[in-house]
Amino acid sequence: MSLNIAKLLATLSQAARDQKLLAQGRLVSPGQMADLPFNRGALPNDAWLLVGELHPEMFALLMGGGRPSTDVTLMEANIGIFYLVVRHSVGEWEHRFLLPMVGASARTYVGSLEKFGVYAALTSAGSPNAVFNHLQRNPSDQVVKKLLSSVLSCK
């Protein structure tokens, strides 16, 4: 039974990738910025960056001046792992980053988030351009407090 479910999920996720509805994102550390195909703009030197590939229609809306709505939430999986969800929406399109908050890079990213907020570069396949989005987080924010307590307790 579980093999059939795994095959179904693999088929569905491949169909979503083929339609550009699902893409792998990337969490970029300050030391990896030189590898990006676009200029990092006014990003602070020590800030981390989320890089996500959008559906071409959503990217066109943003490049045309569309202003994304952005929010950040923290979800806990039933196995005790926290996931940071960063959502961008414009028009009828929505993009989500889903980051498991485990390991050394997650701890370092939380420090960047606390200090600088959430920086994201939204791009599309084959484009040398990116739309940058910044959401400043207040250190007293509930998401930041939860992240700090959950990630620090996983050391």
N, C-alpha and C positions, 0 to 999 in steps of 0.2 A: 504493500500500500504506500509506504513512504517513498519508494522509488518512483511510483507513478506521480506522486505529488511533486517530487523534485523535477521530474521531466516536464510536468505542466508548468511549474514556475520558470524553468529554463526557457521553455517555448514562449511564455508570455513576456518575460523580460527581454528576450531577443526581438520579439515583435515590437515592443515599446522602443528599443534602441533603434530598430530599422526606421521607425516613424519619427525619430528624434524627440521622443517623449521621455526618454530615460538616458542619462549620461553620467559618467563618473566625474565627480568633482575632485578638487585637490586642495589640501591645506598646505600653504607655502610658508616656510620659515624665512626670516630675514636673510639667511645665508643662501637661499635658493632663488632669490629674486632675479638674479642675472639670467636665469634660464627661461624667463618669461618672454613670449613673443611680442609683448607690448610694453610701453613705458609705464613704470609704476606710479607716475604722477607725483602727487604731494603726500604720498604715504610716509609716515614717520619711519625712520631707519630701523627701529626695533619692533615694529608692528608686524604681526602675521597677517596673511591674506588668504581668503577663501577664493578659489577660482572655479567658476562653473560655466559649463557650456549650455546655452539656451537653445530652445527651438528657434529656427530662423525667423518666424513671425514675431515671437516675443522680443527677440533681439532687434528686429526692425522697429518695433514700437519704441523701445528704449533709445535707439540711435536717432529716431525721429523726434526726440524730446519728451517721450512719455516718462512720467515720474513714478517710480515704483513705490508701492507701500511695502514696508519692511517690518517684520517683528521677529523676536527671538523667544523661544520657549525651551524649557527643560523637561524632558520626559524620562521616567524611570521604567525600564523594562522589568518584567516579572522575575528576572534573574539578578536584579540589583544593580545593573549597569545603567548609568545615566546617558542620555543622548541629547545633544544640543541640536535644536532644529532652528535653522535660520531660513525664513520664508520671504521671498520677494514676489510681489504680484503687480501686474500692470494689465489694464484691460481685462480680458477674460483668461489671461495666462497666469500661471503660477510656477515658481521654481523653488525647490527646497534643498537646502544642504542638510544632511543628517550625519552628525559627527559623534561617534562613540567616545565618551569621556573617560578613557583608560590609557594608562601608560605615561611615559615621560613627556612625549610631545603634547599630550592633552594638558598636563600640568603647566607646561610652558605657555601653551596657547591661552589658558585661563588667565595667566598673569598678563599677557598682552591684551586680552579682552578687558580685564579690569582697568588697565592703564589707558588703553587707546580706544576701546570700543570694538565693534565688528566692522572690518573692512572686507568688501567683496568686489571682485572683478568679474563682471558678467560678460561673456563673449559668445561667439558662435563658431561652429566648425569652419576652418579655413579663413577666418577673419583675423587680420592683424590688429584689429581694434578691440577695445573693451570699454564697457561702461562701469565706472567705479561707483560704489555705494558705500556710505559710512553711516553707522548707527552708533552713536555714543551711548555707552552704558554707564549709569551712575553706580559707583561701588556699593551703595546701599540698596541697589535694586535686588529684588528677591531672586531673580535668575542668577545673578552674580554670587549672591550669598550661598545659594544652594550649590552652585558649581564649586566654589571655593571649599565648602565643607565636604562635598562628595569626593572631589578629586584629591584633596589633601588627605582624606581618610584612606585612600587607596594606595598610599606610598608604600 
